Structure formats: C-alpha cells, structure tokens
Amino acid sequence: MADASGPHRHVGRAPCLQWHVNSSPQSTTGRSVTVAAIPVVLPSAADRIRAALWFADHGFGVFSCWSTRANSVCRCPAGAGCGSPGKHPITANGFKDATTDPARIRTALSAASDPNYGLVCPDGVFTWDVDGESWAAGLAALEARYGPLPPTLRTETAHGQHVFLRWPTAHPRPLHEMFGYVTRWGSGSHAGYVIGPRSVHASGAVYSPMGVAEIAELPDAWARAVVAAETSPILTVT
C-alpha cells in the first residue's frame, strides 16, 4: 500500500457516515393505504468521495474499484464475463495502490466510470465480513457465548455486515479467519480489503454505514477464543 500508514486517530462521529430511515406513511382512519413505490436514490460520486475521505482521515487506505451497470454487468473490460462484478480494483496493483492522499482519492473517485472504492485497514484494525444466509443467527450465537460486541462502526452489505474492530494489543494477532468468517487486515497473511460505504453492489444494494462512527476494541473474551482457536481446528459457529 502506497501511503496508507500512520497513527490511528480517535474516530468521532462523522456526518458523511450517518444514515437515516424514512418512516412509511400510515393511515389515521383505519383504512388501508396504498403507498407508491419510492425510487431508490443511489449515492453520487460526491457521496462516495466524502465517505472515502473520512476513512482516509482515520488511517484507512482508499483505492478505486470497478462498479456495475444497471443490468449488474461489471464496467470492467471483462463485462458480463467478470467473476467479481463491482468489487475488484481498477488499478493493476490492486489494493496495494491504496492511498490516504485526499487529492488522489478525489481524482480516482471522480472518474467517468462512476467507481466504487475499497478500504484497507490501518495497523491494529480489522474488518470482519459477517455474511451468508444465516449470518444474523450466527453472530447472535457468538454474542451469546462471548458477550455482546461493543458499539462500533459497521457497514450494511447486500448479504450481511462489515464490522470494523480494533484488535487488543494484549493478544497476538490471529493468522486465520475469525469464527469462519472472512477477516481483513491491512497487512500480513490476511491482507485485503472491503468495499467502502456508499458504494453500490451488483444487486443494486447500497453499502450503507450503520452503528456508530467509532471503532471499538474487540472484547477480551472474544480475543482469547480466537487465539485459542489458532492452535486447534478453526473455530466456527455451531
């Protein structure tokens, strides 16, 4: 990664990461009400740039990714033959081209191809990609076993959540996926990236920020369970 390193800053609330749910109209007469479908307004390039700059200001590397057309076909040269539509890097070096430089981010995300963007975590931070058909039940089962996760920054994805957490320094960093879910670090054997908020999934779903705009530390009970699993078969939800 080109220049995404640097000390972690305290993450305060950021207006660009707030999301809101509009209430649906309700009848006051007891009669049924037919509500016309509200067109989905997709985020603009400016929305993505604001969100990406917030992450860059807090140590995350940012790089551009291909987006998809309205028919879910990737805008990359492979088109309908793309195996990862709307999710893979535009540049040849992939996430290693990530930057925290505001000018470079604005330029990259202002491209005519209307790109999505990826995030590379700063040192000590990881993103837990909790998804799948029964992701909510799986996460609930883990919280029942190890205690609730603290309020932290999350992204609602098409099939689950990206959960941003800080690894406690009292424990060695794990080498495997946590509890069977993809775990993205900024360096090491599991170095990788996740798609950033305000990007658009091939399905048309918007990656939406949720929770609080701060990154909490993984509780000790969780960290101990992960470390214990490093010397035994990878711990998954049962």
DRENDO-1510 file (C-alpha; in Angstrom, 1 decimal, always signed):
<recs>
REC; n; res; u; v; w
REC; 1; MET; +0.0; +0.0; +0.0 .
REC; 2; ALA; +1.5; +3.3; -1.1 .
REC; 3; ASP; +0.9; +5.7; +1.8 .
REC; 4; ALA; -2.0; +4.4; +4.0 .
REC; 5; SER; +0.1; +4.1; +7.1 .
REC; 6; GLY; +0.1; +6.4; +10.1 .
REC; 7; PRO; -1.0; +6.7; +13.7 .
REC; 8; HIS; -4.6; +5.9; +14.4 .
REC; 9; ARG; -6.7; +8.9; +15.4 .
REC; 10; HIS; -9.7; +8.9; +17.6 .
REC; 11; VAL; -12.7; +8.3; +15.4 .
REC; 12; GLY; -15.5; +10.7; +16.2 .
REC; 13; ARG; -18.9; +11.0; +14.7 .
REC; 14; ALA; -18.9; +12.0; +11.1 .
REC; 15; PRO; -22.0; +13.4; +9.2 .
REC; 16; CYS; -21.0; +11.7; +6.0 .
REC; 17; LEU; -21.4; +8.3; +7.7 .
REC; 18; GLN; -24.8; +8.9; +9.2 .
REC; 19; TRP; -27.8; +7.0; +7.7 .
REC; 20; HIS; -31.4; +7.5; +8.1 .
REC; 21; VAL; -34.6; +5.5; +7.7 .
REC; 22; ASN; -37.7; +7.3; +6.5 .
REC; 23; SER; -41.0; +6.3; +8.1 .
REC; 24; SER; -43.7; +5.0; +5.8 .
REC; 25; PRO; -47.0; +6.9; +5.7 .
REC; 26; GLN; -49.7; +5.3; +7.9 .
REC; 27; SER; -53.5; +5.7; +7.8 .
REC; 28; THR; -55.1; +7.7; +10.6 .
REC; 29; THR; -58.6; +6.5; +9.6 .
REC; 30; GLY; -58.2; +2.8; +10.0 .
REC; 31; ARG; -58.5; +2.3; +6.2 .
REC; 32; SER; -55.7; +0.6; +4.2 .
REC; 33; VAL; -53.4; +3.0; +2.4 .
REC; 34; THR; -51.6; +2.2; -0.9 .
REC; 35; VAL; -48.2; +3.7; -0.9 .
REC; 36; ALA; -46.5; +4.3; -4.2 .
REC; 37; ALA; -43.0; +2.7; -4.5 .
REC; 38; ILE; -40.3; +5.2; -3.8 .
REC; 39; PRO; -37.4; +5.1; -6.3 .
REC; 40; VAL; -34.1; +4.2; -4.8 .
REC; 41; VAL; -31.7; +7.1; -5.0 .
REC; 42; LEU; -28.2; +5.7; -5.4 .
REC; 43; PRO; -25.3; +7.5; -3.8 .
REC; 44; SER; -23.4; +10.0; -6.0 .
REC; 45; ALA; -19.7; +10.2; -6.7 .
REC; 46; ALA; -19.7; +13.1; -4.2 .
REC; 47; ASP; -21.2; +10.9; -1.5 .
REC; 48; ARG; -18.6; +8.2; -2.0 .
REC; 49; ILE; -15.8; +10.8; -2.0 .
REC; 50; ARG; -17.0; +12.3; +1.3 .
REC; 51; ALA; -17.2; +8.9; +2.9 .
REC; 52; ALA; -13.8; +7.8; +1.5 .
REC; 53; LEU; -12.1; +10.9; +2.7 .
REC; 54; TRP; -13.5; +10.3; +6.2 .
REC; 55; PHE; -11.9; +6.9; +6.2 .
REC; 56; ALA; -8.6; +8.2; +4.8 .
REC; 57; ASP; -8.5; +10.8; +7.5 .
REC; 58; HIS; -8.6; +8.0; +10.0 .
REC; 59; GLY; -5.8; +5.9; +8.5 .
REC; 60; PHE; -7.6; +3.7; +6.0 .
REC; 61; GLY; -6.1; +3.3; +2.6 .
REC; 62; VAL; -8.5; +4.0; -0.3 .
REC; 63; PHE; -8.5; +2.9; -3.9 .
REC; 64; SER; -11.0; +2.7; -6.7 .
REC; 65; CYS; -12.9; -0.4; -7.7 .
REC; 66; TRP; -15.0; -1.1; -10.8 .
REC; 67; SER; -18.7; -0.6; -10.4 .
REC; 68; THR; -21.6; -2.2; -12.3 .
REC; 69; ARG; -24.1; -1.0; -14.8 .
REC; 70; ALA; -27.9; -1.0; -14.1 .
REC; 71; ASN; -28.1; -4.6; -15.5 .
REC; 72; SER; -25.5; -5.7; -12.9 .
REC; 73; VAL; -22.8; -6.2; -15.6 .
REC; 74; CYS; -19.3; -5.0; -14.4 .
REC; 75; ARG; -17.9; -2.0; -16.1 .
REC; 76; CYS; -14.5; -3.6; -16.4 .
REC; 77; PRO; -13.2; -4.9; -19.7 .
REC; 78; ALA; -14.4; -8.4; -18.9 .
REC; 79; GLY; -18.0; -7.2; -18.8 .
REC; 80; ALA; -20.5; -10.0; -18.4 .
REC; 81; GLY; -17.6; -12.4; -18.0 .
REC; 82; CYS; -16.3; -10.8; -14.8 .
REC; 83; GLY; -16.2; -13.1; -11.8 .
REC; 84; SER; -16.3; -10.3; -9.2 .
REC; 85; PRO; -18.6; -7.5; -10.6 .
REC; 86; GLY; -18.4; -4.2; -8.8 .
REC; 87; LYS; -15.8; -5.4; -6.3 .
REC; 88; HIS; -12.4; -5.6; -7.9 .
REC; 89; PRO; -9.7; -2.9; -8.1 .
REC; 90; ILE; -9.3; -0.8; -11.2 .
REC; 91; THR; -5.5; -0.3; -11.0 .
REC; 92; ALA; -3.0; -3.0; -11.9 .
REC; 93; ASN; -1.6; -3.2; -8.4 .
REC; 94; GLY; -5.0; -3.6; -6.7 .
REC; 95; PHE; -5.3; -2.7; -3.1 .
REC; 96; LYS; -1.5; -2.0; -2.9 .
REC; 97; ASP; -2.3; +1.2; -4.7 .
REC; 98; ALA; -4.4; +2.4; -1.7 .
REC; 99; THR; -3.7; +5.9; -0.6 .
REC; 100; THR; -4.7; +8.4; +2.1 .
REC; 101; ASP; -4.0; +11.4; -0.1 .
REC; 102; PRO; -7.2; +13.5; -0.5 .
REC; 103; ALA; -6.3; +14.8; -3.9 .
REC; 104; ARG; -5.6; +11.3; -5.3 .
REC; 105; ILE; -8.8; +10.0; -3.8 .
REC; 106; ARG; -10.9; +12.8; -5.3 .
REC; 107; THR; -9.4; +12.2; -8.7 .
REC; 108; ALA; -9.8; +8.4; -8.6 .
REC; 109; LEU; -13.4; +8.5; -7.4 .
REC; 110; SER; -14.4; +11.3; -9.8 .
REC; 111; ALA; -13.7; +9.1; -12.9 .
REC; 112; ALA; -16.4; +8.9; -15.6 .
REC; 113; SER; -16.7; +5.1; -14.9 .
REC; 114; ASP; -18.5; +6.0; -11.6 .
REC; 115; PRO; -16.3; +3.7; -9.5 .
REC; 116; ASN; -16.9; +2.1; -6.2 .
REC; 117; TYR; -14.0; +2.1; -3.7 .
REC; 118; GLY; -12.2; -0.3; -1.4 .
REC; 119; LEU; -10.8; +0.2; +2.1 .
REC; 120; VAL; -7.5; -1.2; +3.5 .
REC; 121; CYS; -7.4; -1.1; +7.4 .
REC; 122; PRO; -4.7; +0.7; +9.3 .
REC; 123; ASP; -2.4; -1.2; +11.7 .
REC; 124; GLY; -4.3; -2.8; +14.6 .
REC; 125; VAL; -7.7; -2.6; +12.9 .
REC; 126; PHE; -9.5; -5.4; +11.0 .
REC; 127; THR; -12.8; -5.7; +9.2 .
REC; 128; TRP; -14.9; -8.8; +9.9 .
REC; 129; ASP; -17.0; -9.7; +6.9 .
REC; 130; VAL; -20.0; -11.4; +8.5 .
REC; 131; ASP; -22.4; -12.6; +5.8 .
REC; 132; GLY; -24.2; -15.6; +4.5 .
REC; 133; GLU; -27.7; -16.9; +4.6 .
REC; 134; SER; -27.8; -17.2; +8.4 .
REC; 135; TRP; -25.3; -14.5; +9.3 .
REC; 136; ALA; -27.5; -12.8; +11.9 .
REC; 137; ALA; -28.2; -16.0; +13.8 .
REC; 138; GLY; -24.5; -16.9; +13.7 .
REC; 139; LEU; -23.5; -13.5; +15.1 .
REC; 140; ALA; -26.2; -13.8; +17.8 .
REC; 141; ALA; -24.9; -17.2; +18.8 .
REC; 142; LEU; -21.3; -15.9; +19.1 .
REC; 143; GLU; -22.5; -12.9; +21.2 .
REC; 144; ALA; -24.5; -15.3; +23.5 .
REC; 145; ARG; -21.3; -17.3; +24.0 .
REC; 146; TYR; -18.7; -14.5; +24.4 .
REC; 147; GLY; -20.8; -11.4; +25.3 .
REC; 148; PRO; -22.1; -8.6; +23.1 .
REC; 149; LEU; -19.8; -6.7; +20.8 .
REC; 150; PRO; -19.4; -3.1; +21.8 .
REC; 151; PRO; -21.0; -0.4; +19.6 .
REC; 152; THR; -18.7; +0.1; +16.6 .
REC; 153; LEU; -18.6; +1.2; +13.0 .
REC; 154; ARG; -20.4; -1.3; +10.7 .
REC; 155; THR; -21.5; -1.3; +7.0 .
REC; 156; GLU; -24.7; -3.0; +6.0 .
REC; 157; THR; -23.9; -5.1; +2.9 .
REC; 158; ALA; -26.0; -6.9; +0.4 .
REC; 159; HIS; -25.8; -10.2; +2.4 .
REC; 160; GLY; -24.7; -9.2; +5.9 .
REC; 161; GLN; -22.3; -6.7; +7.6 .
REC; 162; HIS; -18.8; -5.4; +7.6 .
REC; 163; VAL; -17.8; -5.0; +11.3 .
REC; 164; PHE; -14.8; -2.7; +12.0 .
REC; 165; LEU; -12.9; -3.5; +15.2 .
REC; 166; ARG; -9.6; -2.9; +16.8 .
REC; 167; TRP; -7.5; -5.9; +17.9 .
REC; 168; PRO; -6.4; -5.8; +21.6 .
REC; 169; THR; -2.6; -5.4; +21.9 .
REC; 170; ALA; -2.5; -7.8; +24.8 .
REC; 171; HIS; -3.1; -10.8; +22.4 .
REC; 172; PRO; -1.1; -12.0; +19.4 .
REC; 173; ARG; -2.8; -11.2; +16.1 .
REC; 174; PRO; -4.6; -14.2; +14.7 .
REC; 175; LEU; -3.5; -15.8; +11.4 .
REC; 176; HIS; -6.8; -17.3; +10.3 .
REC; 177; GLU; -10.3; -16.2; +9.7 .
REC; 178; MET; -12.3; -15.5; +12.9 .
REC; 179; PHE; -15.1; -18.0; +13.6 .
REC; 180; GLY; -15.2; -19.0; +10.0 .
REC; 181; TYR; -15.9; -15.5; +8.6 .
REC; 182; VAL; -13.6; -13.6; +6.3 .
REC; 183; THR; -11.3; -11.3; +8.3 .
REC; 184; ARG; -9.5; -8.5; +6.5 .
REC; 185; TRP; -6.3; -6.9; +7.8 .
REC; 186; GLY; -4.2; -4.2; +6.2 .
REC; 187; SER; -1.1; -6.4; +6.2 .
REC; 188; GLY; +0.1; -9.9; +6.8 .
REC; 189; SER; -1.3; -13.2; +5.6 .
REC; 190; HIS; -4.9; -12.0; +5.6 .
REC; 191; ALA; -4.1; -8.6; +4.0 .
REC; 192; GLY; -7.0; -7.5; +1.8 .
REC; 193; TYR; -9.8; -5.0; +1.6 .
REC; 194; VAL; -13.6; -4.5; +1.8 .
REC; 195; ILE; -15.8; -2.3; -0.3 .
REC; 196; GLY; -16.5; +1.1; +1.3 .
REC; 197; PRO; -19.8; +2.6; +2.3 .
REC; 198; ARG; -21.8; +4.5; -0.3 .
REC; 199; SER; -20.6; +2.0; -3.0 .
REC; 200; VAL; -23.2; +0.0; -4.9 .
REC; 201; HIS; -23.4; -3.8; -5.0 .
REC; 202; ALA; -24.1; -5.5; -8.3 .
REC; 203; SER; -27.5; -6.4; -7.0 .
REC; 204; GLY; -28.3; -2.7; -6.6 .
REC; 205; ALA; -28.0; -2.7; -2.8 .
REC; 206; VAL; -26.1; +0.2; -1.3 .
REC; 207; TYR; -23.3; -0.4; +1.1 .
REC; 208; SER; -24.7; +1.7; +4.0 .
REC; 209; PRO; -22.9; +2.9; +7.1 .
REC; 210; MET; -24.6; +1.9; +10.4 .
REC; 211; GLY; -23.9; +1.8; +14.1 .
REC; 212; VAL; -21.6; +4.5; +15.5 .
REC; 213; ALA; -18.7; +6.3; +13.7 .
REC; 214; GLU; -16.0; +5.0; +16.0 .
REC; 215; ILE; -14.0; +1.7; +16.1 .
REC; 216; ALA; -14.2; -0.3; +19.3 .
REC; 217; GLU; -11.8; -2.8; +20.6 .
REC; 218; LEU; -12.7; -6.5; +20.4 .
REC; 219; PRO; -13.6; -7.7; +23.9 .
REC; 220; ASP; -11.1; -9.8; +25.7 .
REC; 221; ALA; -13.3; -12.9; +25.8 .
REC; 222; TRP; -13.6; -12.9; +22.0 .
REC; 223; ALA; -9.9; -12.3; +21.5 .
REC; 224; ARG; -9.0; -15.2; +23.9 .
REC; 225; ALA; -11.3; -17.5; +22.0 .
REC; 226; VAL; -9.8; -16.5; +18.6 .
REC; 227; VAL; -6.2; -17.1; +19.9 .
REC; 228; ALA; -7.2; -20.4; +21.4 .
REC; 229; ALA; -8.5; -21.5; +18.0 .
REC; 230; GLU; -5.1; -20.7; +16.4 .
REC; 231; THR; -3.7; -23.9; +17.9 .
REC; 232; SER; -6.7; -26.1; +17.2 .
REC; 233; PRO; -9.1; -26.5; +14.3 .
REC; 234; ILE; -10.5; -23.2; +13.2 .
REC; 235; LEU; -13.4; -22.3; +15.5 .
REC; 236; THR; -16.7; -21.8; +13.7 .
REC; 237; VAL; -20.3; -21.2; +14.8 .
REC; 238; THR; -22.1; -24.4; +16.0 .
</recs>
